[in-house]
């Protein structure tokens, strides 16, 4: 049975879902049968999509920001969790406002929230930000996976990050053909288990390595405006997940319990990130690399960490690119069932990801740019704006009361996010243009990424 879901305007000028199934209304079997993601499974997805790159990049981000970096990590974690909760409430409000959003399989819920709040502008703002975030985030993941794999190769290997990145993209493409999160929950479990194990081994490895380092001689990088806001972008990326949250929530059996899964998920991620990032800051100082694995000496433990992190990153590629793929399929009217059209569409998407990755084979600069720009929009600006708007009265609904202190907090988050996002984007672009520019892999793979080196 072929089911297509299209966005359209109702006679009441509110976002509705027109479900076309031979002219008959259609309700998803998952809705009828009470199937979908539970709280625990949703929590696993949240941890799987958020945690991972932060283990590798937060130590350098904290060094770039100085002592205030620890406060920045805590604040970003809290605000990300809070705005994620607000975004979940937006989806609940949207479904209450428009029951059509509870029917069928909603391929792309975040833009639906944006359109219900601010019309076409809101939808396009979310769509463009989501697409850039998920596309850029996947580029970062491909480059990080390539760097980790290169580190595992024997000395003298002719494989560099360019060749490995190409291989990673080709191998992972078939896995991106899976439909929605309900169809690949096992991948999220793999990502979460790999992350949890990594957090423990990385912490122990840094402690063991500290025995060979004179901590009294450790120095820290000078903090500048550029390094501070670059650190902000990196930290935002470490807690990034908002682009996928509405997709997870719409796949839940009980979407109203999303807040519970979100709270547990962020608590787990923060507990994973904090130990290794803290000890790395005090033990390595300014010597820490953008990817901390390049700071640790080669050993059996670093090999295990690289393998686990690579497993996590590869899993996250599948999870992270999924909403973007669904959006493109929605625009192209690709059927929800598995067909050659899905294979072609998602293969082209991964091909575009590979092209960008091979054009700018330096993950740290791309990471800061994505983290400071569209992730800030999706995480700190859109959720409060949409919630404030959706709580206002309409012709068919009454106003939802917002306490004054909550309203003030939401406006503060919007203001801080806007200022920090602009500054971070400028810093990232400046860094990319002045320090990280190199020839693309397809022009000269050796110059772009010498054999045996990564692309940090």
C-alpha positions as CSV (number, residue, x, y, z in Angstrom):
1,X,0.0,0.0,0.0
2,X,1.5,3.3,-1.0
3,X,0.9,6.2,1.4
4,X,2.0,9.7,0.7
5,X,1.9,12.6,3.2
6,X,1.8,16.1,2.0
7,X,1.7,19.5,3.8
8,X,-1.2,21.7,2.8
9,X,-3.4,24.5,4.0
10,X,-6.8,23.8,5.5
11,X,-9.8,26.1,5.1
12,X,-8.8,27.5,8.5
13,X,-5.3,28.5,7.4
14,X,-3.6,26.1,9.8
15,X,-1.1,23.4,8.9
16,X,-2.8,20.1,8.1
17,X,-1.7,16.8,6.7
18,X,-3.4,15.7,3.6
19,X,-3.1,11.9,3.4
20,X,-3.6,10.5,0.0
21,X,-4.4,6.8,-0.2
22,X,-6.6,6.1,-3.1
23,X,-8.9,8.9,-2.0
24,X,-9.4,7.4,1.5
25,X,-8.3,8.6,4.9
26,X,-5.3,6.6,6.2
27,X,-4.1,6.1,9.8
28,X,-0.7,4.6,10.4
29,X,-0.9,0.9,11.6
30,X,1.6,2.0,14.4
31,X,-1.1,4.4,15.7
32,X,-3.8,1.8,15.5
33,X,-1.8,-1.0,17.1
34,X,-0.2,1.2,19.8
35,X,3.3,0.5,18.5
36,X,6.1,3.0,18.5
37,X,9.1,4.0,20.6
38,X,8.8,3.7,24.4
39,X,10.4,6.1,26.9
40,X,13.5,3.9,27.4
41,X,14.0,3.3,23.6
42,X,13.6,7.1,23.0
43,X,16.2,7.8,25.6
44,X,18.6,5.4,23.9
45,X,18.0,7.3,20.6
46,X,18.6,10.7,22.3
47,X,21.9,9.5,23.9
48,X,22.9,7.9,20.6
49,X,22.4,11.0,18.6
50,X,23.9,13.5,21.1
51,X,26.8,11.8,22.7
52,X,29.9,10.9,20.8
53,X,31.8,13.7,19.1
54,X,31.8,15.6,22.4
55,X,34.3,13.0,23.9
56,X,36.8,13.9,21.2
57,X,36.2,17.6,20.9
58,X,35.2,19.1,24.3
59,X,38.6,19.0,25.9
60,X,40.0,21.3,23.2
61,X,36.9,23.5,23.4
62,X,37.3,23.9,27.1
63,X,40.9,24.9,26.6
64,X,39.9,27.4,24.0
65,X,37.4,29.0,26.4
66,X,39.5,28.8,29.5
67,X,38.1,28.2,33.0
68,X,34.7,29.6,31.8
69,X,34.6,26.7,29.4
70,X,33.4,24.4,32.3
71,X,30.5,26.8,33.0
72,X,29.8,27.0,29.3
73,X,29.5,23.2,29.1
74,X,27.1,23.1,32.0
75,X,25.0,26.0,30.7
76,X,24.8,24.6,27.2
77,X,23.7,21.3,28.5
78,X,21.0,22.8,30.7
79,X,19.7,25.1,28.0
80,X,19.8,22.4,25.3
81,X,17.8,20.1,27.6
82,X,15.4,22.8,28.5
83,X,14.8,24.0,25.0
84,X,14.4,20.4,23.9
85,X,11.7,20.1,26.5
86,X,10.1,23.3,25.2
87,X,10.3,21.9,21.6
88,X,8.5,18.7,22.8
89,X,5.7,20.9,24.3
90,X,5.5,22.7,21.0
91,X,4.8,19.4,19.2
92,X,2.1,18.5,21.8
93,X,0.5,21.9,21.4
94,X,0.6,21.5,17.6
95,X,-1.1,18.2,17.8
96,X,-3.8,19.6,20.1
97,X,-4.3,22.6,17.7
98,X,-4.5,20.3,14.7
99,X,-5.6,16.7,15.2
100,X,-4.5,15.9,11.7
101,X,-0.9,15.9,13.0
102,X,-1.7,12.8,15.1
103,X,-2.7,10.8,12.0
104,X,-0.4,8.9,9.7
105,X,3.4,8.9,9.8
106,X,4.6,12.5,10.0
107,X,7.8,12.6,8.0
108,X,9.0,16.0,9.1
109,X,7.4,17.3,12.3
110,X,9.8,20.2,13.1
111,X,8.8,22.2,10.0
112,X,5.1,21.5,10.8
113,X,5.6,23.2,14.1
114,X,7.3,26.1,12.4
115,X,4.5,26.6,9.9
116,X,1.8,26.3,12.6
117,X,3.6,29.0,14.6
118,X,4.8,31.5,11.9
119,X,3.4,30.2,8.6
120,X,5.5,29.7,5.5
121,X,8.4,31.7,6.9
122,X,8.6,29.5,10.0
123,X,8.5,26.3,8.0
124,X,11.3,27.5,5.6
125,X,13.5,28.8,8.5
126,X,13.3,25.4,10.2
127,X,13.7,23.4,7.0
128,X,16.8,25.3,5.8
129,X,18.4,25.2,9.3
130,X,17.6,21.5,9.7
131,X,19.0,20.6,6.3
132,X,22.2,22.5,6.9
133,X,22.6,21.1,10.4
134,X,22.1,17.5,9.4
135,X,24.0,17.8,6.2
136,X,27.0,19.6,7.9
137,X,26.8,17.3,10.9
138,X,27.1,14.2,8.7
139,X,30.1,15.8,6.9
140,X,31.7,16.2,10.3
141,X,30.9,12.6,11.3
142,X,32.3,11.2,8.0
143,X,35.6,13.1,8.5
144,X,35.8,12.1,12.2
145,X,35.3,8.5,11.3
146,X,38.0,8.7,8.6
147,X,40.4,10.3,11.0
148,X,39.9,7.6,13.6
149,X,40.3,4.8,11.1
150,X,43.5,6.4,9.7
151,X,44.9,6.5,13.2
152,X,44.3,2.7,13.4
153,X,46.2,2.0,10.2
154,X,49.9,0.8,10.5
155,X,52.7,3.3,9.9
156,X,53.6,3.8,6.3
157,X,50.0,3.1,5.1
158,X,49.2,4.7,1.8
159,X,45.6,5.4,2.9
160,X,44.9,8.9,4.0
161,X,41.8,10.6,5.3
162,X,40.5,11.4,1.8
163,X,40.5,7.8,0.7
164,X,39.1,6.5,4.0
165,X,36.4,9.2,4.0
166,X,35.3,8.0,0.5
167,X,35.2,4.4,1.7
168,X,33.2,5.3,4.8
169,X,30.6,7.1,2.8
170,X,30.3,4.3,0.3
171,X,30.0,1.6,3.0
172,X,27.4,3.6,5.1
173,X,25.2,4.6,2.2
174,X,23.1,1.3,2.2
175,X,22.4,1.7,5.9
176,X,20.9,5.1,5.2
177,X,18.2,3.5,3.1
178,X,16.4,2.4,6.3
179,X,13.1,4.2,6.6
180,X,12.4,5.9,10.0
181,X,13.9,5.5,13.5
182,X,11.5,2.7,14.3
183,X,13.2,0.6,11.7
184,X,16.7,0.9,13.0
185,X,16.5,1.1,16.8
186,X,19.2,-1.5,17.0
187,X,21.7,1.0,15.5
188,X,20.8,3.5,18.3
189,X,21.5,0.8,20.9
190,X,25.0,0.1,19.3
191,X,25.7,3.8,19.4
192,X,24.8,4.2,23.0
193,X,26.6,1.1,24.2
194,X,29.8,2.2,22.3
195,X,29.5,5.7,23.8
196,X,29.1,4.5,27.4
197,X,32.0,2.1,27.1
198,X,34.2,4.8,25.6
199,X,33.5,7.3,28.3
200,X,34.9,4.9,30.9
201,X,37.9,3.8,28.9
202,X,38.8,7.3,27.8
203,X,38.7,8.7,31.4
204,X,40.9,5.8,32.6
205,X,43.4,6.2,29.7
206,X,43.9,9.9,30.4
207,X,44.5,9.2,34.1
208,X,47.0,6.5,33.3
209,X,48.8,8.7,30.7
210,X,49.1,11.5,33.3
211,X,51.7,9.5,35.1
212,X,54.1,10.3,32.3
213,X,53.3,14.0,32.3
214,X,54.5,16.8,34.7
215,X,51.2,18.4,35.4
216,X,52.9,21.4,37.1
217,X,54.3,22.4,33.7
218,X,50.9,22.3,31.9
219,X,49.9,25.6,30.3
220,X,46.6,26.7,28.8
221,X,45.8,28.5,25.6
222,X,45.3,32.3,25.7
223,X,41.6,33.0,25.4
224,X,40.5,35.4,22.6
225,X,37.2,36.4,21.2
226,X,37.7,34.0,18.3
227,X,38.7,31.0,20.3
228,X,35.9,31.6,22.9
229,X,33.1,31.7,20.3
230,X,34.7,28.8,18.4
231,X,34.6,26.8,21.6
232,X,30.9,27.8,22.0
233,X,30.1,26.4,18.6
234,X,31.9,23.2,19.4
235,X,30.1,22.8,22.7
236,X,26.7,23.4,21.1
237,X,27.5,20.7,18.6
238,X,28.4,18.3,21.4
239,X,24.8,18.7,22.8
240,X,23.1,18.8,19.4
241,X,20.0,16.8,18.9
242,X,17.1,19.1,18.4
243,X,17.0,18.4,14.7
244,X,16.0,14.8,15.5
245,X,14.0,15.3,18.6
246,X,10.6,15.9,17.0
247,X,11.1,12.9,14.7
248,X,11.8,10.7,17.8
249,X,8.8,12.2,19.6
250,X,6.4,11.7,16.7
251,X,7.5,8.0,16.6
252,X,6.7,7.5,20.3
253,X,3.7,5.5,21.6
254,X,3.0,8.3,24.0
255,X,4.6,11.5,22.7
256,X,3.6,13.4,25.9
257,X,6.3,11.4,27.8
258,X,9.1,12.8,25.6
259,X,10.2,15.2,28.3
260,X,11.0,12.3,30.6
261,X,13.1,10.5,28.0
262,X,14.8,13.8,27.2
263,X,15.7,14.5,30.9
264,X,17.2,11.1,31.4
265,X,19.1,11.3,28.1
266,X,20.8,14.6,28.8
267,X,21.7,13.5,32.3
268,X,23.4,10.4,30.9
269,X,25.2,12.5,28.3
270,X,26.5,15.0,30.8
271,X,27.7,12.2,33.1
272,X,29.6,10.7,30.2
273,X,31.2,14.0,29.0
274,X,32.3,15.6,32.3
275,X,35.0,13.2,33.7
276,X,37.2,12.8,30.6
277,X,36.8,16.5,29.5
278,X,37.8,17.7,33.0
279,X,40.9,15.6,33.5
280,X,42.1,16.2,29.9
281,X,41.9,20.0,30.5
282,X,44.1,19.8,33.7
283,X,46.5,17.1,32.4
284,X,47.1,18.3,28.8
285,X,46.2,22.0,28.8
286,X,47.1,23.7,25.5
287,X,48.7,20.5,24.1
288,X,45.3,18.8,23.7
289,X,44.4,18.3,20.0
290,X,40.9,19.1,18.4
291,X,40.5,15.3,18.5
292,X,41.8,14.1,21.9
293,X,42.7,10.7,20.4
294,X,45.6,12.5,18.6
295,X,46.9,13.6,22.0
296,X,47.0,10.1,23.6
297,X,49.9,7.9,22.8
298,X,49.1,4.8,20.7
299,X,48.3,1.8,22.9
300,X,45.8,-1.0,23.2
301,X,43.3,1.3,25.0
302,X,43.5,4.1,22.5
303,X,42.9,1.5,19.8
304,X,39.8,0.2,21.6
305,X,38.6,3.8,22.1
306,X,39.1,4.5,18.4
307,X,37.2,1.4,17.4
308,X,34.3,2.2,19.8
309,X,34.1,5.8,18.8
310,X,34.2,4.8,15.1
311,X,31.3,2.4,15.7
312,X,29.3,5.2,17.4
313,X,30.1,7.7,14.7
314,X,29.1,5.3,11.9
315,X,25.8,4.6,13.8
316,X,25.1,8.3,14.2
317,X,25.6,8.9,10.5
318,X,22.5,6.7,9.9
319,X,20.5,8.4,12.7
320,X,21.5,12.0,11.9
321,X,21.0,12.0,8.1
322,X,17.5,10.3,8.4
323,X,15.4,13.5,8.9
324,X,17.0,15.3,6.0
325,X,16.4,12.3,3.8
326,X,12.8,12.2,4.8
327,X,12.4,15.9,4.0
328,X,13.9,15.5,0.6
329,X,11.6,12.5,-0.1
330,X,8.6,14.5,1.1
331,X,9.5,17.3,-1.4
332,X,10.0,14.8,-4.2
333,X,6.9,12.8,-3.3
334,X,8.9,9.6,-2.8
335,X,6.6,6.8,-1.3
336,X,7.1,5.9,2.3
337,X,7.4,2.2,1.5
338,X,10.8,0.9,0.4
339,X,11.3,1.5,-3.4
340,X,14.1,2.2,-5.8
341,X,13.2,5.9,-5.5
342,X,14.3,5.9,-1.8
343,X,17.5,4.1,-2.7
344,X,18.3,6.7,-5.4
345,X,17.3,9.7,-3.3
346,X,19.4,8.7,-0.3
347,X,22.3,7.6,-2.3
348,X,22.4,11.1,-4.0
349,X,22.2,12.7,-0.5
350,X,25.2,10.7,0.7
351,X,27.1,11.5,-2.5
352,X,26.6,15.2,-1.8
353,X,27.9,14.7,1.8
354,X,31.0,13.0,0.5
355,X,31.6,15.8,-2.1
356,X,31.6,18.4,0.7
357,X,33.7,16.2,3.0
358,X,36.3,15.8,0.3
359,X,36.2,19.5,-0.5
360,X,37.0,20.6,3.1
361,X,38.7,17.7,4.9
362,X,39.0,19.4,8.3
363,X,36.2,18.5,10.7
364,X,37.0,21.0,13.4
365,X,36.2,24.1,11.3
366,X,33.1,22.6,9.8
367,X,32.0,21.6,13.3
368,X,32.3,25.1,14.8
369,X,30.5,26.6,11.8
370,X,27.5,24.2,12.1
371,X,27.4,24.4,15.9
372,X,27.4,28.2,15.9
373,X,25.0,28.9,13.1
374,X,22.0,26.5,12.5
375,X,22.3,24.5,15.6
376,X,22.0,27.7,17.6
377,X,18.9,28.5,15.6
378,X,17.3,25.1,16.1
379,X,18.3,24.7,19.7
380,X,18.1,28.1,21.3
381,X,16.0,30.4,19.1
382,X,13.2,28.4,17.4
383,X,11.9,26.4,20.3
384,X,11.3,29.4,22.6
385,X,9.9,31.5,19.7
386,X,7.5,28.8,18.6
387,X,6.3,28.0,22.1
388,X,5.6,31.7,22.9
389,X,3.6,31.9,19.6
390,X,1.7,28.6,20.0
391,X,0.6,29.6,23.5
392,X,-1.2,32.6,22.2
393,X,-5.0,32.5,21.6
394,X,-6.4,31.8,18.1
395,X,-9.9,31.8,16.6
396,X,-10.4,28.2,17.7
397,X,-8.1,27.9,20.8
398,X,-7.7,29.7,24.1
399,X,-4.5,31.2,25.3
400,X,-2.1,28.9,27.2
401,X,-0.8,30.7,30.3
402,X,3.0,31.2,30.6
403,X,4.4,32.3,34.0
404,X,6.4,35.6,33.9
405,X,9.6,34.0,35.0
406,X,9.3,31.4,32.2
407,X,8.6,34.0,29.7
408,X,11.6,36.1,30.8
409,X,13.8,33.0,30.6
410,X,12.6,32.2,27.1
411,X,13.4,35.7,25.9
412,X,16.8,35.6,27.5
413,X,17.6,32.3,25.8
414,X,16.6,33.8,22.4
415,X,18.8,36.9,22.9
416,X,21.8,35.1,24.1
417,X,21.5,32.4,21.4
418,X,21.2,35.1,18.7
419,X,24.2,37.1,19.8
420,X,26.4,34.0,20.4
421,X,25.3,32.4,17.2
422,X,26.3,35.4,15.1
423,X,29.7,35.8,16.8
424,X,30.4,32.1,16.6
425,X,29.6,31.9,12.9
426,X,31.8,34.8,12.2
427,X,34.7,33.3,14.2
428,X,34.3,29.9,12.5
429,X,34.2,31.4,9.0
430,X,37.3,33.5,9.8
431,X,39.2,30.5,11.1
432,X,38.1,28.4,8.1
433,X,39.3,31.1,5.6
434,X,42.6,32.0,7.3
435,X,43.9,28.8,8.9
436,X,42.2,25.7,7.6
437,X,41.9,26.2,3.9
438,X,43.6,23.6,1.8
439,X,43.2,22.0,-1.6
440,X,40.2,19.6,-1.9
441,X,40.9,15.8,-1.9
442,X,39.8,15.5,-5.5
443,X,42.4,18.0,-6.6
444,X,45.4,16.7,-4.7
445,X,44.6,14.0,-2.0
446,X,48.2,14.0,-0.8
447,X,48.3,17.8,-0.1
448,X,44.8,17.8,1.3
449,X,45.5,15.0,3.8
450,X,48.9,13.4,3.8
451,X,49.0,9.6,4.2
452,X,48.8,8.5,7.8
453,X,47.2,11.7,9.0
454,X,43.7,12.8,9.9
455,X,41.8,15.8,8.8
456,X,41.4,17.7,12.1
